[in-house]
Amino acid sequence: MGAEPTFAAKPYSERDARRVLLEALKGQGGQLTKADAVAKSGLPVPVAEEALAGLLKEFRSHLAATESGELIYQFDPAFARRDAVSLRERLAKLGNALWRGFSFLFKISIVTTLVVYFVAFVVMLIAVLFARRSSDDRDSGGDIDFTWPLFWMWGWGPGSAGGFTRRRRRLPDKPLYKKVFEFVFGPPKPPVDPLADEKEVLAHIRHKNGRIAAVDLVMLMGWDFARAEEEATRLLVNYGGEPEVTDDGVVVYVFKDMRKTAVQSGQPEPMVRRAWERLESRPPLTGNRTGTNVVISLFNGFNLLAPLWIVPAFEAGLSAPIPGQEFLLHDYPLAFSGLLFAVPLGRWLVEQAREPGRRRRNARRRLLQAVLAQQGRAASAEELAPEPTTAQALSQSLVALGGDVVTDDSGQVRYTFPRIGEELAAIEKARAQASGREQDPGAIVFSSRD
């Protein structure tokens, strides 16, 4: 005999709830309301809400609002995961790994070569000392220390009390091998905080009464609205926010818990950069002075040519070939010196190829500065984009930034960005209505110090 039907709560794990909702999403084309999620899955409202939040975090998604204030959950039709790595990203990661491995091995080769030359200098020095031994003490000026140039290559020099100490003045600030490294691979990059962007956005959220709209991320990061909406959804999930819809139909991302603070007022605000303050510049090809690069190029050019004209003359005087002569005197110096020129040349060509992209991104950021200064109001192309690169960015980014083309009473073409204006007005109103009590963490009722 079958059991009687019941509406009693049925146990559902979070994983099961996500699976049920995912099936419902596939039937809705990746778009649904909270009511759709509940009706299609049969899950209780609290469980459905929790599962929806989990899916927002797991899959690429957006939030949209209707004119009545209803939230629409929009997921990527292909249900691509947020952490999914594209083929392009995989190839870039592989390329970076190969480059790091090559750099490491080639640096070892450079150091090894310097050591070989160091030993050669020592051999020459011994020969000079034996030659001078025959001239006893008549050269009382023989206090000259011929060994310091060898140590100079490694960053050391003669000390005033004898021996060798680290150079501090007059002599070069970097040892020769480091200058060669920077000639080949460029200057070392400063350490990068992987969470720097998140820190800036969170500082902006706290400074703006815990409320942002998609236009804030457009302003800060230079994204279009589609990307800004996707990243705003990620912020909601990662930092405990919740969406609210204003009377004007603008989605406001609210982070009340992020406002709570125990820090006293008057503390300096963290620096938050706008998109136009994130302009990209071309990295320097080397970290050396021009004269240093010229000297390294001349020495390496000499080494590159030596196997072609000095070595043959040397080999002509040999009575018997040296073991490994072809590799040691021809193949290795040619390959090593060729790579020493080829790597910086390749890096220069890569930066040449990247330069147009940098210019386009910088032009778009400058355009954003002009558009936001106008608060989205209609303006002429000359006002928004006085330069050719900015004018091209205006043409390419118009739709993605919610823009439109209108004609004024005199027949002049003007560009307007109504969404930017609407969101800026709505978010300022929402911030003005935010309660200052949201910052209060509450009275302390227990402390381990007591």
C-alpha positions in Angstrom: 0.0 0.0 0.0 1.5 3.4 -1.0 2.2 6.2 1.4 -0.2 9.1 1.7 0.9 12.2 -0.2 2.1 15.0 2.1 3.4 18.6 1.8 5.8 18.0 4.7 9.3 19.3 4.2 11.5 16.8 2.5 15.2 16.7 3.1 17.3 18.2 0.3 21.0 18.6 0.4 22.5 21.7 -1.1 24.0 19.6 -3.9 20.6 18.1 -4.7 18.9 21.5 -4.7 21.4 22.9 -7.2 20.9 19.9 -9.4 17.2 20.3 -9.4 17.4 24.0 -10.2 20.0 23.4 -12.9 17.5 21.1 -14.7 14.8 23.7 -14.3 17.2 26.4 -15.8 17.9 24.2 -18.8 14.2 24.1 -19.5 13.9 27.9 -19.2 16.8 28.8 -21.5 19.0 29.8 -18.6 16.6 32.6 -17.4 14.0 32.5 -14.7 12.5 34.4 -11.7 12.6 33.2 -8.1 9.0 32.1 -8.6 10.0 30.1 -11.7 12.7 28.4 -9.7 10.3 27.4 -6.9 7.5 26.3 -9.2 9.8 24.3 -11.5 11.8 22.6 -8.8 9.2 22.2 -6.0 11.8 23.4 -3.5 10.8 25.5 -0.6 11.5 29.2 -1.0 14.5 29.4 1.4 16.1 26.3 -0.1 15.5 27.6 -3.7 17.0 31.0 -2.7 20.1 29.3 -1.3 20.4 27.1 -4.4 20.1 30.1 -6.7 22.8 31.9 -4.8 25.0 28.8 -5.2 24.4 28.7 -8.9 25.1 32.4 -9.2 28.5 31.7 -7.7 29.2 28.5 -9.8 28.1 29.7 -13.3 28.6 32.8 -15.3 25.4 34.8 -14.7 23.7 38.2 -14.5 20.9 39.9 -12.6 18.3 42.0 -14.4 15.3 43.9 -13.1 11.9 44.4 -14.7 9.9 47.6 -14.5 7.9 46.2 -11.7 11.0 45.5 -9.7 11.1 41.7 -10.2 14.6 40.2 -10.4 15.5 38.0 -13.4 18.3 35.5 -12.9 20.1 35.1 -16.3 22.7 32.4 -16.7 25.0 31.7 -19.6 23.0 29.5 -22.0 26.1 27.2 -22.2 26.3 27.1 -18.4 29.9 28.0 -18.4 31.5 27.8 -15.0 33.0 30.9 -13.5 36.3 29.0 -12.9 36.3 27.4 -16.3 39.6 27.9 -18.1 39.4 28.7 -21.8 41.7 27.2 -24.4 43.3 30.6 -24.9 44.0 30.9 -21.1 45.4 27.3 -21.1 47.7 28.1 -24.0 48.8 31.4 -22.2 49.5 29.5 -19.0 51.5 26.9 -20.9 53.4 29.6 -22.7 54.2 31.4 -19.4 55.5 28.1 -17.9 57.7 27.4 -20.9 59.0 31.0 -20.8 59.9 30.7 -17.1 61.6 27.4 -17.7 63.6 28.8 -20.7 64.5 32.0 -18.7 65.8 29.9 -15.8 67.9 27.6 -18.0 69.2 30.5 -20.0 70.2 32.4 -16.9 72.1 29.4 -15.7 73.8 29.4 -19.1 74.7 33.1 -18.7 76.1 32.5 -15.2 78.1 29.5 -16.4 79.5 31.5 -19.3 80.6 34.3 -16.9 82.3 31.7 -14.7 84.2 30.4 -17.7 85.4 33.9 -18.5 86.2 34.3 -14.8 88.5 31.3 -14.9 90.0 32.5 -18.1 90.8 35.8 -16.4 92.4 34.0 -13.5 94.6 32.0 -15.9 95.7 35.2 -17.6 96.3 36.8 -14.2 98.6 33.9 -13.1 100.5 34.3 -16.4 101.0 38.0 -15.7 102.2 37.3 -12.2 104.7 34.8 -13.3 106.0 37.2 -16.0 106.4 39.9 -13.4 108.2 37.6 -10.9 111.4 38.1 -12.9 111.5 41.8 -12.2 111.9 41.4 -8.4 110.9 44.4 -6.2 112.0 47.1 -8.6 108.3 47.6 -9.3 107.5 48.7 -5.8 104.3 50.0 -7.3 103.4 46.3 -7.5 100.8 46.9 -4.8 98.2 47.1 -7.6 95.6 44.4 -7.1 94.8 42.8 -10.4 92.0 40.6 -9.0 89.3 43.2 -8.3 88.0 43.4 -11.9 87.1 39.7 -11.6 85.1 40.3 -8.4 83.6 43.4 -10.0 81.6 41.2 -12.3 79.8 39.8 -9.3 79.3 43.0 -7.4 82.3 43.1 -5.2 85.3 45.4 -5.0 88.5 46.0 -2.9 87.9 47.2 0.6 89.9 49.9 2.4 91.2 47.4 5.1 92.1 44.7 2.6 90.1 41.9 1.2 86.8 42.5 -0.7 83.6 44.2 0.3 80.3 45.0 -1.4 80.6 48.1 -3.6 78.6 51.0 -2.4 79.8 54.1 -4.2 81.4 55.0 -7.6 81.4 51.5 -8.9 78.4 50.2 -10.8 75.2 49.7 -8.7 74.5 46.3 -10.2 77.0 43.5 -11.0 77.5 42.7 -14.6 75.6 39.5 -14.7 72.4 41.2 -13.5 72.8 43.8 -16.2 73.1 41.0 -18.8 70.0 39.4 -17.3 68.0 42.6 -17.7 69.4 43.1 -21.2 68.0 39.7 -22.2 64.8 39.4 -20.1 64.0 42.9 -19.1 63.9 44.5 -15.6 62.4 42.4 -12.8 58.7 43.0 -12.3 57.5 44.3 -8.9 55.4 42.0 -6.8 51.7 42.1 -7.6 48.9 41.7 -5.1 46.4 39.3 -6.7 43.6 40.8 -4.6 44.5 44.5 -5.2 41.4 45.1 -7.4 39.1 43.5 -4.9 40.5 45.6 -2.1 39.9 48.8 -4.2 36.3 47.8 -5.0 35.5 46.9 -1.4 37.0 50.2 -0.2 34.8 52.0 -2.7 31.7 50.0 -1.5 32.4 51.0 2.1 33.0 54.6 1.2 29.7 54.7 -0.8 27.5 53.5 2.1 27.7 49.9 1.1 25.8 50.4 -2.2 27.0 50.2 -5.8 25.4 49.8 -9.2 26.9 48.4 -12.4 28.0 51.9 -13.4 30.4 52.0 -10.4 32.3 49.0 -11.8 32.2 50.5 -15.3 33.8 53.7 -13.8 36.4 51.9 -11.6 37.5 49.1 -13.9 36.6 50.3 -17.4 34.3 47.4 -18.2 31.2 47.5 -20.3 27.8 46.9 -18.6 27.6 43.2 -19.5 31.0 42.5 -17.8 30.1 44.8 -14.9 26.9 43.0 -14.2 28.6 39.6 -14.2 31.3 40.8 -11.8 28.8 42.5 -9.6 27.0 39.1 -9.2 30.3 37.6 -8.2 30.8 40.3 -5.6 27.3 39.6 -4.2 28.1 36.0 -3.7 31.7 36.4 -2.4 31.0 39.3 0.0 27.6 38.7 1.4 25.6 41.3 -0.7 22.1 41.2 -1.9 20.4 42.9 -4.9 17.7 45.5 -4.5 15.6 47.2 -7.2 14.9 50.9 -7.0 11.6 52.5 -8.1 13.3 53.4 -11.3 14.1 49.7 -12.1 17.9 50.1 -11.4 19.5 47.1 -9.7 21.5 48.2 -6.6 24.0 45.8 -5.1 23.8 46.3 -1.3 26.5 45.2 1.1 25.2 46.2 4.5 27.6 43.8 6.4 30.6 45.3 4.7 29.9 48.7 6.3 30.3 47.5 9.9 33.6 48.8 11.3 35.5 49.1 14.6 38.0 51.6 13.0 37.7 55.1 14.4 36.7 57.9 12.0 39.4 60.1 10.7 41.5 57.3 9.3 43.0 57.9 5.8 40.8 56.4 3.0 42.4 53.7 0.8 43.3 54.8 -2.7 40.6 53.8 -5.2 41.5 54.4 -8.8 39.1 55.2 -11.6 39.4 53.6 -15.0 41.2 56.6 -16.5 43.7 56.3 -13.7 44.6 52.8 -14.8 46.2 53.8 -18.1 48.7 51.2 -19.4 52.2 52.1 -20.4 54.7 50.2 -22.4 57.1 48.4 -20.1 60.8 49.2 -20.5 62.8 46.8 -22.7 65.7 46.7 -20.3 66.6 48.1 -16.9 69.9 49.4 -18.0 71.2 52.7 -19.2 71.7 53.1 -23.0 75.4 53.0 -22.6 75.3 49.7 -20.7 73.2 48.1 -23.4 75.5 49.4 -26.1 78.5 47.9 -24.3 76.8 44.5 -23.8 75.7 44.5 -27.5 79.3 45.2 -28.6 80.7 42.4 -26.5 78.0 40.0 -27.6 78.5 41.0 -31.2 82.2 40.3 -30.9 81.4 36.9 -29.5 78.9 36.2 -32.2 81.4 37.1 -35.0 84.5 35.5 -33.3 83.7 31.9 -34.4 83.5 33.1 -38.0 86.8 34.9 -38.3 89.0 34.6 -35.1 88.4 30.9 -34.4 89.3 29.7 -37.9 92.6 31.6 -37.7 93.3 30.0 -34.3 92.5 26.5 -35.6 94.9 26.9 -38.5 97.8 27.0 -36.0 96.7 23.9 -34.1 98.7 20.7 -34.8 95.8 18.5 -33.7 92.1 19.2 -33.1 90.8 19.8 -29.6 88.2 17.4 -28.2 84.8 19.0 -28.7 86.3 21.7 -30.7 83.4 22.2 -33.1 80.9 22.6 -30.3 83.0 24.6 -27.9 84.5 27.0 -30.4 81.7 27.2 -33.0 78.2 25.9 -32.1 77.9 27.0 -28.4 79.2 30.6 -28.8 77.1 31.1 -32.0 73.9 29.7 -30.3 74.5 31.5 -27.0 75.3 34.9 -28.6 72.5 34.5 -31.1 70.0 33.9 -28.3 71.3 36.8 -26.3 70.2 39.1 -29.2 67.1 37.1 -30.3 65.3 37.1 -26.9 65.3 40.9 -26.4 64.4 41.3 -30.1 61.5 38.9 -29.6 60.3 40.8 -26.5 60.4 44.0 -28.5 58.3 42.5 -31.3 55.8 41.2 -28.7 55.4 44.6 -27.2 55.0 46.1 -30.6 52.1 43.7 -31.3 50.5 44.6 -27.9 50.8 48.3 -28.3 47.6 48.8 -30.4 45.6 46.9 -27.8 47.0 49.1 -25.0 46.1 52.2 -27.0 42.5 51.0 -27.6 42.0 50.2 -23.9 43.5 53.6 -22.8 41.3 55.4 -25.3 38.2 53.7 -23.9 39.2 54.7 -20.4 39.7 58.3 -21.4 36.3 58.2 -23.1 34.7 56.9 -19.9 36.1 59.9 -18.1 34.4 62.3 -20.5 31.1 60.4 -20.5 30.9 60.2 -16.7 31.9 63.9 -16.4 28.8 64.6 -18.5 26.7 62.3 -16.3 25.5 60.5 -19.4 23.9 63.6 -20.9 24.0 64.3 -24.6 27.3 65.7 -25.9 29.0 66.1 -29.3 31.7 63.8 -30.5 34.2 66.7 -30.2 33.4 67.0 -26.5 33.6 63.3 -25.7 36.3 62.2 -28.1 38.6 64.9 -29.4 41.3 62.5 -30.5 41.1 59.9 -33.3 41.7 57.0 -31.0 39.0 58.1 -28.6 36.6 58.7 -31.4 37.2 55.1 -32.6 36.5 53.9 -29.0 33.3 55.9 -29.0 32.1 54.2 -32.1 33.1 50.7 -30.9 31.8 51.1 -27.3 28.5 53.0 -27.8 26.2 50.0 -27.5 28.1 48.2 -24.8 27.9 51.4 -22.6 24.2 51.8 -23.2 24.7 54.8 -25.4 22.5 56.2 -28.2 22.8 58.7 -31.0 20.4 61.7 -31.1 20.0 64.9 -33.1 19.4 68.2 -31.4 17.2 71.1 -32.6 20.0 72.4 -34.8 20.5 69.0 -36.5 23.8 68.3 -34.8 24.5 64.7 -34.0 25.0 64.1 -30.3 25.8 61.1 -28.2 23.8 60.3 -25.0 24.2 57.5 -22.4 20.9 57.3 -20.6 21.7 54.2 -18.6 24.7 55.9 -17.1 22.6 58.9 -16.1 19.8 56.8 -14.7 22.1 54.6 -12.6 24.2 57.5 -11.3 21.0 59.2 -10.1 19.5 56.1 -8.6 22.6 55.0 -6.8 23.1 58.5 -5.2 19.5 58.4 -4.0 20.0 54.9 -2.5 23.2 56.0 -0.7 21.5 59.0 0.7 18.8 56.8 2.2 21.2 54.4 3.7 21.1 54.3 7.5 24.3 55.3 9.3 23.5 52.6 11.9 24.7 50.0 9.4 28.2 50.9 10.3 27.7 50.1 14.0 29.0 46.6 14.9 27.2 46.7 18.2 28.2 47.0 21.8 31.0 44.8 23.1 29.6 42.2 25.5 32.7 40.1 25.9 36.4 40.6 25.4 39.3 38.3 26.2 41.1 41.3 27.6 38.7 41.4 30.5 
